[in-house]
């Protein structure tokens, strides 16, 4: 049996943009460190000015016992050094603040540009998918799924047989995920749909696209032995955005609980459960 798999091509990330972004981060870190040193210098300057007043007016014990000339000299030196440090520290703080502001704005602009580029790439991939024709999944009306080894063939549902539904579902329960997906693809093909399978990995919860009369539906196939809830169908609503689909469907061999039904009703998802699968697709 032949079937077509959607090729998911990814563009290489922009190395230059990455290196530039890393460089800007390093510049930002360096400026923050310089700003810290500038604040320390400014505080030392204020401390020096404070020492001037303490010594000049003999506001602590040691200064009170100093000779006048020594106290005058020390206070003058403290004032000069303190004033110089305070001025230099203040100027450095202003310069670092201005540069930091520019760097942070540039980083935000580059992050926004990167996000826009990623969105544009996603949209471009969707456009590529949109122009690709959905090719017919060929399947014979009789015989097992052909990709299964011969020794496993008796365990696989035979399409076209007058096999009881219960027996078919019992065999479905023994399938793995891939076998069930291909089996469902053949069911759609027999009903006149063109079918295209998506990649096994990174397919955004969408296992195949089916098309009939110009309407494309993104289908998620879920094999389960229990009830499916909201969390089991929510990813399909998100995943449909990555494909050129008009509708989205979740198909299972099991049933849905009320949370899944409410979520599907709210988001316009089509739910196919055990009964619908048996009556409308496997009959």
Long-range contacts (C-beta under 8 A, 24 or more apart in sequence): 1-137, 1-138, 1-139, 1-140, 1-145, 1-146, 1-147, 1-182, 1-186, 2-137, 2-138, 3-137, 3-138, 3-182, 3-185, 3-195, 3-196, 3-197, 4-135, 4-137, 4-196, 4-197, 5-196, 5-197, 5-198, 5-199, 6-129, 6-132, 6-196, 6-197, 6-198, 6-199, 6-209, 7-199, 8-125, 8-198, 8-199, 8-202, 8-203, 9-125, 9-128, 11-121, 14-114, 14-117, 17-110, 17-114, 20-110, 21-107, 21-110, 21-111, 21-114, 24-103, 24-106, 24-107, 24-110, 25-107, 27-103, 28-100, 28-103, 28-104, 28-107, 31-96, 31-99, 31-100, 31-103, 32-96, 32-100, 34-92, 34-96, 35-92, 35-93, 35-96, 35-97, 35-100, 37-92, 38-89, 38-92, 38-93, 38-95, 38-96, 39-89, 39-93, 40-89, 41-85, 41-88, 41-89, 41-92, 42-85, 42-86, 42-89, 42-90, 42-92, 42-93, 43-89, 44-82, 44-85, 44-89, 45-81, 45-82, 45-83, 45-84, 45-85, 45-86, 45-87, 45-88, 45-89, 45-90, 46-82, 46-86, 47-82, 48-78, 48-79, 48-81, 48-82, 48-83, 48-85, 48-86, 49-78, 49-79, 49-82, 49-83, 49-86, 50-82, 51-75, 51-78, 51-82, 52-76, 52-78, 52-79, 52-82, 122-242, 125-242, 126-242, 126-243, 126-244, 129-243, 129-244, 130-244, 134-194, 134-195, 134-196, 134-209, 134-210, 134-211, 134-216, 135-194, 135-196, 136-189, 136-194, 136-195, 137-185, 137-186, 137-188, 137-189, 137-194, 137-195, 137-196, 137-197, 138-189, 139-185, 139-186, 139-189, 139-190, 141-190, 145-179, 145-182, 145-183, 145-186, 147-182, 148-179, 156-183, 157-183, 159-183, 159-186, 159-187, 159-190, 165-278, 165-282, 168-282, 169-253, 169-274, 169-278, 172-223, 172-253, 173-225, 173-253, 175-223, 177-221, 177-223, 180-221, 180-223, 180-253, 181-207, 181-208, 181-221, 184-208, 184-219, 184-221, 184-251, 184-281, 187-281, 187-282, 188-219, 188-281, 191-281, 198-243, 203-239, 204-235, 204-238, 204-239, 204-242, 204-243, 205-235, 205-236, 205-238, 205-239, 206-236, 206-239, 206-240, 206-242, 206-243, 206-245, 206-248, 209-243, 209-244, 209-245, 215-246, 215-247, 216-243, 216-244, 216-245, 216-246, 216-247, 217-245, 217-246, 217-247, 217-248, 217-249, 217-270, 218-243, 218-245, 218-247, 218-248, 218-249, 219-248, 219-249, 219-250, 219-251, 220-248, 220-249, 220-250, 220-251, 221-251, 221-252, 222-250, 222-251, 222-252, 222-254, 223-252, 223-253, 224-252, 224-253, 224-254, 225-254, 226-254, 227-254, 227-255, 227-256, 227-257, 227-260, 228-252, 228-254, 228-255, 228-256, 228-257, 228-260, 229-256, 229-257, 229-259, 229-260, 230-259, 230-260, 230-262, 230-263, 232-260, 233-260, 233-263, 233-264, 233-269, 233-271, 234-263, 236-269, 237-263, 237-267, 237-269, 251-277, 252-277, 253-277
